[in-house]
Amino acid sequence: MSIDWRLEHYPRLPSTQTALVERAVAGEPAGLVILATEQTAGHGRGGRHWYSPPGNLYLSVLLRPGGAGREAPQWSLLAGLALAEAAAPLAKGRISLKWPNDLLRQGAKCAGILAETALTADGDIAWVALGIGVNLQHAPVVPNRPTTTLGEPAAPVDFAHRLLSRLDIWQRRATVAGFGRVRATWMEFGPAPGAMISLRDGPSGARYLGLASDGALLVELGNERRAIHAGEILGAGEI
């Protein structure tokens, strides 16, 4: 079943994610989308400040997919896949996904996803809030991390509708067939099998093997095969 998207567009907000989470906690049904032309207190993973001038996409989406709490990280990967497919026709150069939540163009970050989840008393998913930022016109300067714009300019509202369409398609596929197809297609945008990667606050010099059936990162360290459930792959120049 398709999601009934309800898009609210604001000229300025401190953070679309903060506004959406407040509504989720208050019981807002799935399908709420909050878009801001500008954010004054935008943030990413780990509370990192995200410069948010007019011209880029600042969007947060509320889902209530149900399912066991252990499945929550899969929705961030699904959103990344939808984002990659929405961005690919506009991108100049190769689009790729960096586990778990970044979109790259030619190896530089052009978009990111912040996923927040709440669980029920029984340990099931109560809601998922997906905060999505895309560098449509401006690439903020981030220390030790290359950034870029997506490529072809696009109006934030137009790109939002493009993204929501892909997100709707993938959530329906996941609901009907499970996570397997999401995983397989995500890996088409991910690192090349066998690529050497490093993880922030994790092992360095690991060999990328793909994604596990639950979305965990599979790596090989020496002769050991390991599944990484939380962390972040470092990109070129990052420390």
Sequence and secondary structure as in RCSB ss.txt:
>XXXX:A:sequence
MSIDWRLEHYPRLPSTQTALVERAVAGEPAGLVILATEQTAGHGRGGRHWYSPPGNLYLSVLLRPGGAGREAPQW
SLLAGLALAEAAAPLAKGRISLKWPNDLLRQGAKCAGILAETALTADGDIAWVALGIGVNLQHAPVVPNRPTTTL
GEPAAPVDFAHRLLSRLDIWQRRATVAGFGRVRATWMEFGPAPGAMISLRDGPSGARYLGLASDGALLVELGNER
RAIHAGEILGAGEI
>XXXX:A:secstr
     EEEEEEEES HHHHHHHHHHTT  TTEEEEEEEESS B GGG B    TTSEEEEEEE   SBGGGHHHH
HHHHHHHHHHHHGGGBSS EEEETTTEEEETTEEEEEEEEEEEE TTSBEEEEEEEEEE SS    BTTB B   
BS   HHHHHHHHHHHHHHHHHHHHHH SHHHHHHHHHHS  TT EE BTTS SSEEEEEE TTS EEEEETTEE
EEE S  B  TT  
